[in-house]
Amino acid sequence: MKNEQNEQIEQYSWLKRINGLHQDKVALITGGSGGIGAQVGRVLALSGAKVMLAARRAAELELVRNNIIGELEQIGYADAAERVQIQPDCDIGEPAQVKLLAQRTLAIFGQVDYLINNAAISGAEDMVMDLPLDIWRQTMQANLISNYALIRQLAPQMKARGSGYVINVSSYFGGEKYVAIAYPNRADYAVSKAGQRALAESFARFLGPEIQINTMAPGPVDGERLRGSQTRPSMFTRRARVILENKRFNEIYAALIGVYRGNEVEIAEMLPTLLSNQVEAVKDDLRQPEGLRQLANTIWEQSDPAGSARCYFLNHALALKLIRRLENGGYLPRKILPDLTQSGGQPRQLLGVVPPEPFFSPAEFEREANRIQERNLGMLYLKRMPTDLDLALAMAYHLADYFVTGETFYTSGGLTMERAVTEGELFGKANPERLQKLRGATVFLIGEHLRQHLLRLAYSFLNQYGVGRLVMLTESPEAASQFLAALPDDERLQAFAIQGNLEEAIDRGRELYGSPTVIVSTPFRPLPRGRLTGSPEGDWSKVLSEEDFAELVEQQITHHFRVAQKAAFIDGGRLVLVTPATGQHSTYEEFALANFIKTTLHAFTATFGVESERTVHHSAVNQVDLTRRARDEEPRNLAEEEEELIRFVNAVLLTAAPLPGPDESRYRSRIYRGNAITV
């Protein structure tokens, strides 16, 4: 009874503080059927705003609406039902539904003062090398592109009326200014969340002064999603499953690759042994390769007998994932996964023995979940997790502040972030001993837009550092011919177009010319030149469209993800991701877009850098940025452009020359991966 009274007193306290704070403002909130979105809708409505709540789940959305209406009527609103509207069956991953949502909200309320981009999907929960391209694109569309689409739909009327406020609900895994956070097994989520933050940082100057745009970056939130329910496990338990399954999966994959490297047996010949799925039989079978017997013994000795993971190598999901990875890495002579899926893909058709549930024991789940929870709590400066209501109240107060834009607000007073990678400046060059090791190497240069940069790199690799083969992959056949014509005739140089399929082109290059030890990935296309805000007269016809923004994400971010997936399978490979160049002739809009790209991509670079430590290939990835944060530091004449070209080549060489692996130096293998270098 006392607790109930305290809750009522506290609720009355915050209700008094927000009373009339947003009187008759109109708020559009995506993801409004539960969690943060539902509480934001509730708090804004109780503070006097009219709200539109959008979500996919109609029943839950209707329940939230009814609850808010009940509270409004209780405190005296006569028109409560009209003040709270919903848009059910709204999938923000579908561009047509996003547009319909904006149009319907304007039709009902006549204006939108606050746009809260809260809806998001979790993504694939896979490592980069396993993450399906269609899932990656779906995450970008739902979590990032939809944000811009709604801004593009609603900004014209906000600008015209002289005020508006946008809040993107990101995550602490979206990083901080100039800092990227590695989020293994969640690269698509981390990149989309970093992109939400980068939108606010890069676009604020164009939307202002009429429109403010900021980001809220919550860490773990104490609510149903985190604690779980009868039908849904807690966030920590779900994360524990991902970690346990990936650990087993990577142990099996590493054992296969280890045996294959020793020239003992082809992977396709070992696969039936694994799929027979009997750990005890393999560990005692002297006919099996030593690497597989060691794997079986480790599993037998270290696994909890209460789970079936001790007796069986794989469950059905992990078996499918293993075959998919082996196919993507080119380790199987033919594609066998389509045959399995076409015939139904039933567990008994794939595994000799189907393991009973649970695969991992409850004790293993609990131990891992507790470890994750303790680590998360240890990252919070205030040592407690905010609730959905805490976040909603914080957002209500932020929306009442008319003098902050382009910033990110961190709940729990901020977070201590492990494996945070700071964007840095280029200083120095690779030492001659490292550069000498490039002789005889195979290098792939991917791209065609950054023509001068690619030509300078090609010349340096061929004539100064004596690579054995240099292969240039372009988007168009014309560009391939132009590169060959612009460079001296050299039998080590090859160039060809991807013919519409980047992955197949990389595979073709490897088959014809050998596996590259260095891949430099640059964009195929330039940045769009559209405006980022309407003209002073209110003309928005030349402003970057939703489709243009989606293409920007595809060409400048997804492009590098696709290259990285292939590079992930190259033993000791070095991958260099290059972001767009800007200079004296670039517009302010291009400068802003380039900084949006470098910030967003750094989340991918940092994440892939950490993931590479956990695979047997130990490939390295780093990022070279050709746009500076301060526009007046950009090259302004031919001499400065030449100096930047030299610095660019040095930056690429710094990350392309051989890097230490974990066996050589655990310390250096970590700090030399996942960096972003501005030239």
FENCOR-V51356 format. One record per pair of residues at least 24 apart in sequence whose ideal C-beta (glycine too) atoms are under 7 Angstrom apart, sorted by the first residue. I is the first residue (numbers start at 0). J is the second residue. D is the distance in Angstrom with one decimal. If there is no record, write none. Layout:
BEGIN
((I & J & D) (I & J & D))
END
This chain:
BEGIN
((13 & 392 & 6.0) (14 & 45 & 6.3) (17 & 42 & 6.5) (17 & 45 & 6.4) (17 & 46 & 4.0) (17 & 395 & 5.6) (18 & 46 & 6.8) (19 & 46 & 6.9) (19 & 47 & 5.1) (20 & 46 & 4.3) (20 & 47 & 6.7) (20 & 395 & 6.3) (20 & 399 & 5.5) (21 & 46 & 4.5) (21 & 47 & 5.2) (21 & 48 & 4.1) (21 & 395 & 7.0) (21 & 398 & 6.6) (22 & 47 & 3.5) (23 & 47 & 6.3) (23 & 49 & 6.8) (24 & 48 & 4.5) (24 & 112 & 4.2) (24 & 113 & 6.2) (25 & 49 & 4.9) (25 & 108 & 4.4) (25 & 110 & 5.4) (25 & 111 & 5.2) (25 & 112 & 5.1) (26 & 50 & 4.9) (26 & 112 & 6.7) (26 & 113 & 4.0) (26 & 115 & 6.3) (27 & 51 & 4.8) (27 & 104 & 5.0) (27 & 111 & 5.1) (27 & 114 & 5.3) (27 & 115 & 6.9) (28 & 52 & 5.5) (28 & 53 & 7.0) (28 & 115 & 4.4) (28 & 117 & 5.9) (29 & 53 & 5.0) (29 & 91 & 5.4) (29 & 115 & 6.9) (29 & 116 & 6.0) (29 & 117 & 5.3) (29 & 118 & 3.7) (30 & 54 & 5.9) (30 & 117 & 4.2) (30 & 118 & 3.2) (30 & 119 & 6.7) (31 & 60 & 6.5) (31 & 63 & 6.5) (32 & 56 & 4.9) (32 & 59 & 4.1) (32 & 60 & 4.3) (32 & 63 & 6.0) (33 & 59 & 5.8) (34 & 222 & 5.7) (34 & 224 & 5.6) (34 & 387 & 5.5) (35 & 117 & 5.9) (35 & 168 & 6.4) (35 & 220 & 6.7) (35 & 387 & 5.2) (35 & 390 & 5.3) (35 & 391 & 6.7) (36 & 117 & 4.4) (36 & 118 & 6.9) (37 & 63 & 4.6) (38 & 387 & 4.2) (38 & 388 & 5.2) (38 & 390 & 7.0) (38 & 391 & 3.8) (39 & 115 & 5.8) (39 & 117 & 6.8) (39 & 391 & 4.5) (39 & 394 & 5.6) (40 & 67 & 6.3) (41 & 67 & 5.2) (41 & 391 & 6.9) (42 & 391 & 4.2) (42 & 392 & 5.9) (42 & 395 & 5.0) (43 & 395 & 6.2) (44 & 71 & 6.1) (44 & 82 & 6.3) (44 & 83 & 5.8) (45 & 70 & 6.3) (46 & 395 & 5.8) (49 & 82 & 4.7) (49 & 108 & 5.7) (50 & 83 & 5.6) (51 & 84 & 5.0) (51 & 86 & 6.4) (51 & 104 & 4.5) (52 & 85 & 4.9) (53 & 86 & 4.1) (53 & 89 & 4.3) (53 & 100 & 5.3) (54 & 87 & 6.8) (54 & 89 & 6.2) (54 & 118 & 6.9) (55 & 88 & 6.2) (55 & 89 & 6.3) (55 & 90 & 5.5) (57 & 87 & 3.5) (57 & 88 & 5.9) (60 & 85 & 4.8) (60 & 87 & 5.0) (61 & 85 & 6.7) (91 & 118 & 4.7) (91 & 141 & 5.7) (91 & 145 & 4.2) (92 & 120 & 7.0) (92 & 137 & 6.0) (92 & 140 & 4.9) (92 & 141 & 3.6) (92 & 145 & 6.7) (94 & 148 & 6.3) (94 & 545 & 6.3) (97 & 145 & 5.4) (97 & 148 & 4.7) (97 & 149 & 6.0) (98 & 152 & 6.3) (101 & 149 & 6.0) (101 & 152 & 3.7) (101 & 153 & 5.7) (105 & 156 & 6.8) (110 & 156 & 6.1) (110 & 160 & 6.4) (111 & 153 & 5.0) (111 & 156 & 6.9) (112 & 162 & 6.8) (112 & 163 & 6.1) (112 & 164 & 6.7) (113 & 164 & 5.0) (113 & 398 & 5.7) (114 & 149 & 5.8) (114 & 150 & 6.7) (114 & 153 & 5.5) (114 & 165 & 4.7) (115 & 166 & 5.3) (115 & 168 & 6.9) (116 & 146 & 4.3) (116 & 149 & 6.3) (116 & 167 & 4.6) (116 & 168 & 6.3) (117 & 168 & 4.3) (121 & 188 & 6.4) (122 & 185 & 6.1) (122 & 187 & 4.2) (122 & 188 & 4.2) (123 & 187 & 6.1) (124 & 184 & 5.6) (124 & 185 & 6.2) (124 & 241 & 5.0) (125 & 184 & 6.3) (126 & 184 & 5.7) (126 & 245 & 6.8) (126 & 610 & 5.1) (127 & 186 & 5.1) (127 & 563 & 5.8) (127 & 564 & 6.2) (127 & 567 & 5.9) (127 & 607 & 5.1) (127 & 610 & 5.7) (128 & 324 & 6.4) (128 & 327 & 6.9) (128 & 564 & 5.9) (128 & 567 & 3.8) (128 & 568 & 6.6) (128 & 614 & 7.0) (129 & 320 & 6.2) (129 & 323 & 6.8) (129 & 324 & 5.6) (130 & 186 & 6.5) (130 & 187 & 6.2) (132 & 561 & 6.7) (134 & 187 & 6.8) (135 & 187 & 4.9) (135 & 557 & 6.6) (135 & 560 & 6.0) (136 & 557 & 6.5) (138 & 187 & 4.0) (138 & 188 & 6.4) (138 & 191 & 5.4) (139 & 191 & 5.8) (139 & 552 & 5.4) (139 & 557 & 6.7) (142 & 191 & 3.5) (142 & 192 & 6.9) (143 & 191 & 4.4) (143 & 194 & 4.2) (143 & 195 & 6.2) (143 & 552 & 6.6) (144 & 548 & 6.2) (144 & 549 & 5.0) (144 & 552 & 6.0) (146 & 195 & 5.8) (146 & 198 & 6.2) (147 & 198 & 6.6) (147 & 545 & 6.5) (147 & 548 & 4.6) (148 & 545 & 4.1) (151 & 544 & 6.9) (151 & 545 & 5.4) (154 & 206 & 6.3) (154 & 210 & 6.1) (155 & 533 & 6.0) (155 & 539 & 5.0) (157 & 209 & 6.4) (157 & 210 & 5.0) (158 & 209 & 5.0) (158 & 210 & 6.4) (158 & 533 & 6.1) (159 & 537 & 6.0) (161 & 209 & 5.3) (162 & 209 & 5.9) (163 & 209 & 6.3) (163 & 210 & 4.2) (164 & 211 & 4.9) (164 & 398 & 5.5) (165 & 210 & 6.6) (165 & 212 & 4.2) (166 & 213 & 5.7) (166 & 215 & 5.8) (166 & 394 & 6.2) (166 & 397 & 6.9) (167 & 195 & 4.0) (167 & 198 & 6.2) (167 & 199 & 6.0) (167 & 214 & 4.7) (168 & 215 & 5.3) (169 & 195 & 4.2) (169 & 196 & 5.0) (169 & 214 & 4.9) (169 & 215 & 6.8) (169 & 216 & 4.7) (170 & 216 & 5.8) (170 & 217 & 6.7) (171 & 216 & 5.1) (171 & 218 & 4.5) (171 & 409 & 6.6) (171 & 414 & 5.0) (171 & 416 & 6.9) (173 & 216 & 5.7) (173 & 602 & 6.9) (174 & 602 & 6.0) (175 & 407 & 6.9) (176 & 200 & 6.8) (177 & 421 & 6.0) (177 & 422 & 4.6) (178 & 419 & 5.1) (178 & 420 & 7.0) (178 & 421 & 5.4) (179 & 420 & 4.9) (179 & 601 & 4.0) (179 & 602 & 5.0) (179 & 604 & 6.9) (179 & 605 & 4.0) (180 & 416 & 5.3) (180 & 419 & 5.6) (180 & 602 & 6.9) (180 & 605 & 6.6) (181 & 418 & 4.2) (181 & 420 & 7.0) (181 & 605 & 4.4) (181 & 606 & 4.9) (181 & 608 & 6.7) (181 & 609 & 4.1) (181 & 673 & 6.4) (182 & 606 & 5.3) (183 & 606 & 6.3) (183 & 609 & 5.3) (183 & 610 & 5.2) (183 & 613 & 6.9) (184 & 241 & 5.5) (184 & 245 & 6.0) (186 & 603 & 5.7) (186 & 606 & 4.5) (186 & 607 & 6.5) (189 & 602 & 4.5) (189 & 606 & 5.3) (190 & 556 & 6.7) (190 & 599 & 6.0) (190 & 602 & 4.9) (190 & 603 & 4.9) (193 & 598 & 6.3) (193 & 599 & 5.0) (193 & 602 & 3.6) (194 & 599 & 4.1) (196 & 407 & 5.4) (197 & 595 & 4.6) (197 & 598 & 3.9) (197 & 599 & 4.9) (198 & 595 & 6.7) (199 & 405 & 5.6) (199 & 407 & 6.8) (200 & 405 & 5.4) (200 & 598 & 6.7) (201 & 591 & 4.4) (201 & 594 & 5.2) (201 & 595 & 4.1) (202 & 531 & 6.1) (202 & 591 & 6.6) (203 & 404 & 4.5) (203 & 405 & 3.2) (205 & 531 & 4.1) (205 & 532 & 4.3) (205 & 591 & 6.8) (206 & 532 & 6.3) (207 & 404 & 5.5) (211 & 403 & 6.7) (211 & 404 & 4.1) (212 & 404 & 5.9) (212 & 405 & 6.8) (213 & 397 & 6.6) (213 & 403 & 6.4) (213 & 404 & 6.3) (213 & 406 & 5.1) (213 & 407 & 6.9) (213 & 408 & 6.5) (214 & 407 & 4.3) (215 & 394 & 6.2) (215 & 408 & 5.0) (216 & 407 & 5.2) (216 & 408 & 6.9) (216 & 409 & 5.3) (217 & 385 & 6.8) (217 & 390 & 5.7) (217 & 410 & 4.7) (218 & 378 & 6.8) (218 & 379 & 6.4) (218 & 410 & 6.5) (218 & 411 & 5.8) (218 & 414 & 5.4) (219 & 375 & 5.0) (219 & 384 & 5.0) (220 & 384 & 6.3) (220 & 385 & 6.1) (220 & 386 & 6.8) (220 & 387 & 6.1) (220 & 390 & 6.4) (221 & 384 & 4.1) (221 & 385 & 6.7) (221 & 386 & 4.9) (222 & 386 & 6.2) (222 & 387 & 4.6) (233 & 368 & 7.0) (235 & 368 & 4.1) (235 & 371 & 4.9) (235 & 372 & 4.7) (236 & 364 & 5.9) (236 & 368 & 4.8) (238 & 371 & 5.3) (239 & 364 & 5.2) (239 & 367 & 3.8) (239 & 368 & 4.2) (239 & 371 & 6.2) (240 & 364 & 6.9) (242 & 367 & 5.8) (243 & 359 & 5.0) (243 & 363 & 6.2) (243 & 367 & 5.9) (244 & 317 & 6.1) (247 & 308 & 6.5) (247 & 317 & 6.7) (248 & 317 & 5.4) (248 & 320 & 6.3) (248 & 321 & 6.6) (249 & 613 & 6.0) (249 & 614 & 6.3) (250 & 294 & 6.5) (251 & 294 & 6.6) (251 & 312 & 6.1) (251 & 321 & 6.5) (252 & 321 & 6.6) (252 & 324 & 6.4) (252 & 615 & 6.7) (253 & 615 & 4.1) (254 & 290 & 4.9) (254 & 291 & 6.0) (254 & 294 & 4.0) (256 & 615 & 4.7) (257 & 290 & 4.7) (257 & 615 & 6.8) (258 & 288 & 4.5) (258 & 290 & 4.0) (258 & 291 & 6.5) (263 & 288 & 4.9) (264 & 288 & 5.8) (266 & 325 & 6.2) (266 & 330 & 4.6) (266 & 331 & 6.7) (267 & 331 & 5.4) (267 & 332 & 5.8) (273 & 312 & 5.4) (273 & 313 & 6.9) (274 & 318 & 6.4) (274 & 349 & 6.5) (274 & 350 & 5.7) (274 & 351 & 6.1) (275 & 351 & 3.9) (276 & 311 & 4.9) (276 & 312 & 5.5) (276 & 313 & 6.1) (276 & 350 & 4.7) (276 & 351 & 5.0) (276 & 352 & 4.7) (277 & 351 & 6.9) (277 & 352 & 6.2) (278 & 309 & 6.9) (278 & 310 & 5.5) (278 & 311 & 6.3) (278 & 312 & 6.0) (279 & 310 & 6.4) (303 & 360 & 4.1) (303 & 362 & 5.8) (303 & 363 & 5.2) (305 & 360 & 3.8) (305 & 362 & 6.3) (306 & 357 & 5.6) (306 & 358 & 6.1) (306 & 359 & 4.7) (306 & 360 & 3.4) (306 & 363 & 6.1) (307 & 354 & 3.9) (307 & 355 & 5.2) (307 & 358 & 5.4) (308 & 358 & 5.0) (308 & 359 & 5.1) (311 & 352 & 6.4) (311 & 354 & 3.9) (313 & 350 & 6.7) (314 & 354 & 5.5) (314 & 358 & 4.8) (315 & 346 & 4.1) (315 & 349 & 6.2) (315 & 350 & 6.3) (315 & 353 & 6.8) (318 & 349 & 5.3) (318 & 350 & 5.7) (328 & 568 & 3.9) (329 & 506 & 6.7) (378 & 414 & 4.8) (378 & 415 & 5.1) (378 & 416 & 6.8) (379 & 411 & 4.3) (379 & 414 & 6.2) (380 & 411 & 6.2) (380 & 412 & 4.1) (380 & 413 & 5.1) (380 & 414 & 6.7) (380 & 415 & 6.9) (381 & 411 & 4.7) (381 & 412 & 4.4) (383 & 411 & 6.9) (384 & 411 & 6.8) (385 & 410 & 4.7) (385 & 411 & 5.9) (418 & 609 & 5.8) (420 & 605 & 4.5) (420 & 673 & 5.0) (420 & 674 & 6.1) (422 & 601 & 6.4) (422 & 675 & 4.5) (422 & 677 & 6.5) (423 & 674 & 6.5) (423 & 675 & 7.0) (423 & 676 & 5.9) (424 & 677 & 5.5) (425 & 646 & 5.6) (425 & 649 & 6.7) (425 & 650 & 5.0) (425 & 676 & 5.2) (425 & 677 & 6.7) (425 & 678 & 4.9) (428 & 649 & 4.9) (428 & 652 & 6.9) (428 & 653 & 6.6) (429 & 652 & 5.0) (429 & 653 & 4.8) (429 & 656 & 4.4) (433 & 656 & 3.9) (433 & 657 & 5.8) (434 & 464 & 5.9) (434 & 652 & 6.4) (434 & 656 & 5.4) (436 & 656 & 6.6) (436 & 657 & 4.7) (437 & 464 & 4.5) (437 & 466 & 5.9) (437 & 656 & 6.0) (438 & 464 & 6.7) (438 & 465 & 4.2) (439 & 467 & 4.1) (440 & 466 & 5.0) (440 & 467 & 6.0) (440 & 516 & 4.7) (440 & 517 & 6.3) (441 & 467 & 6.1) (441 & 468 & 4.4) (441 & 512 & 6.3) (441 & 513 & 4.9) (441 & 514 & 6.8) (441 & 515 & 4.6) (441 & 516 & 6.1) (442 & 466 & 5.1) (442 & 469 & 5.0) (442 & 515 & 6.0) (442 & 517 & 4.5) (443 & 470 & 5.0) (443 & 472 & 6.4) (443 & 508 & 6.1) (443 & 515 & 4.3) (443 & 518 & 4.6) (444 & 469 & 6.8) (444 & 471 & 4.8) (444 & 519 & 5.1) (445 & 472 & 4.7) (445 & 518 & 6.7) (445 & 519 & 6.7) (445 & 520 & 4.9) (445 & 521 & 6.4) (445 & 562 & 6.0) (446 & 520 & 6.9) (446 & 521 & 3.2) (446 & 522 & 5.8) (446 & 523 & 5.8) (447 & 473 & 4.2) (447 & 474 & 5.5) (447 & 475 & 6.7) (447 & 478 & 3.9) (447 & 523 & 5.6) (448 & 521 & 7.0) (448 & 522 & 5.2) (448 & 523 & 6.1) (448 & 524 & 5.6) (448 & 525 & 5.1) (449 & 521 & 4.8) (449 & 522 & 7.0) (449 & 577 & 6.9) (449 & 580 & 6.0) (451 & 644 & 6.5) (452 & 521 & 6.9) (452 & 580 & 6.9) (452 & 644 & 6.6) (452 & 647 & 5.6) (453 & 521 & 6.5) (454 & 485 & 5.8) (454 & 486 & 6.8) (455 & 644 & 5.2) (455 & 648 & 5.7) (456 & 519 & 6.5) (456 & 648 & 6.0) (456 & 651 & 6.1) (457 & 486 & 5.8) (458 & 486 & 6.8) (459 & 648 & 5.3) (461 & 489 & 5.8) (461 & 491 & 6.2) (461 & 492 & 6.5) (466 & 491 & 7.0) (467 & 491 & 6.5) (468 & 512 & 5.1) (468 & 513 & 6.4) (470 & 508 & 5.0) (470 & 512 & 5.2) (472 & 497 & 5.7) (472 & 504 & 5.4) (472 & 508 & 6.4) (474 & 523 & 4.0) (501 & 561 & 5.2) (502 & 561 & 6.3) (502 & 565 & 6.3) (505 & 565 & 4.6) (514 & 569 & 5.7) (515 & 569 & 6.7) (515 & 572 & 6.8) (516 & 571 & 6.8) (516 & 572 & 5.8) (516 & 573 & 6.6) (517 & 573 & 5.1) (517 & 655 & 4.5) (518 & 562 & 6.4) (518 & 566 & 5.1) (518 & 572 & 6.7) (518 & 574 & 5.1) (519 & 575 & 4.6) (519 & 577 & 6.6) (519 & 651 & 6.0) (519 & 655 & 7.0) (520 & 559 & 5.3) (520 & 562 & 4.2) (520 & 574 & 6.8) (520 & 575 & 6.8) (520 & 576 & 5.2) (520 & 577 & 6.5) (521 & 577 & 4.3) (522 & 554 & 5.9) (522 & 555 & 5.6) (522 & 558 & 6.4) (522 & 579 & 6.2) (523 & 554 & 6.4) (523 & 558 & 6.8) (524 & 554 & 4.9) (526 & 579 & 5.2) (526 & 589 & 4.9) (526 & 592 & 5.1) (526 & 593 & 6.3) (527 & 551 & 6.0) (528 & 586 & 6.6) (528 & 589 & 6.7) (529 & 588 & 6.9) (530 & 588 & 6.1) (531 & 588 & 4.9) (531 & 591 & 6.4) (551 & 592 & 6.7) (555 & 579 & 6.5) (555 & 596 & 4.7) (556 & 596 & 6.7) (556 & 599 & 6.0) (556 & 600 & 5.7) (559 & 600 & 6.3) (559 & 603 & 6.8) (560 & 603 & 6.5) (563 & 607 & 5.6) (563 & 620 & 6.5) (566 & 618 & 5.7) (567 & 614 & 6.9) (567 & 616 & 6.6) (567 & 618 & 5.7) (568 & 616 & 6.1) (569 & 616 & 6.3) (569 & 618 & 5.6) (570 & 616 & 5.1) (571 & 617 & 6.1) (571 & 618 & 6.9) (571 & 660 & 6.4) (572 & 618 & 4.3) (573 & 619 & 5.0) (573 & 654 & 6.3) (573 & 655 & 5.2) (573 & 658 & 6.2) (574 & 618 & 6.3) (574 & 619 & 6.9) (574 & 620 & 4.4) (575 & 621 & 6.0) (575 & 623 & 5.9) (575 & 651 & 5.4) (575 & 654 & 5.1) (575 & 655 & 5.8) (576 & 600 & 6.4) (576 & 604 & 6.0) (576 & 620 & 6.7) (576 & 622 & 4.7) (577 & 623 & 5.0) (577 & 625 & 6.7) (578 & 622 & 6.8) (578 & 624 & 4.8) (578 & 625 & 6.1) (578 & 626 & 6.6) (579 & 625 & 6.4) (579 & 626 & 6.4) (580 & 625 & 3.7) (580 & 626 & 6.8) (581 & 626 & 4.6) (581 & 633 & 5.9) (582 & 633 & 5.6) (582 & 634 & 5.1) (582 & 640 & 6.3) (583 & 633 & 6.7) (583 & 634 & 6.4) (583 & 635 & 4.7) (590 & 626 & 6.6) (590 & 630 & 5.6) (593 & 626 & 3.8) (594 & 626 & 5.9) (594 & 628 & 6.7) (597 & 624 & 4.5) (597 & 626 & 6.1) (597 & 675 & 6.7) (601 & 675 & 4.6) (604 & 673 & 5.5) (604 & 675 & 6.1) (605 & 673 & 4.3) (608 & 672 & 3.7) (608 & 673 & 2.5) (609 & 673 & 6.4) (611 & 672 & 6.2) (612 & 661 & 6.6) (612 & 668 & 6.9) (612 & 669 & 6.6) (617 & 660 & 4.8) (617 & 661 & 6.3) (619 & 658 & 4.8) (619 & 671 & 6.5) (619 & 672 & 5.0) (620 & 672 & 6.4) (620 & 673 & 6.7) (621 & 654 & 3.9) (621 & 672 & 6.9) (621 & 674 & 4.8) (621 & 676 & 6.7) (622 & 674 & 6.8) (622 & 675 & 4.2) (622 & 676 & 6.8) (623 & 647 & 6.7) (623 & 650 & 4.7) (623 & 651 & 6.0) (623 & 676 & 5.4) (623 & 678 & 6.4) (624 & 675 & 5.8) (624 & 676 & 6.7) (624 & 677 & 4.5) (624 & 678 & 7.0) (625 & 678 & 6.3) (627 & 677 & 6.0) (643 & 678 & 6.1) (646 & 678 & 4.2) (647 & 678 & 5.0) (650 & 676 & 5.0) (650 & 678 & 4.9))
END
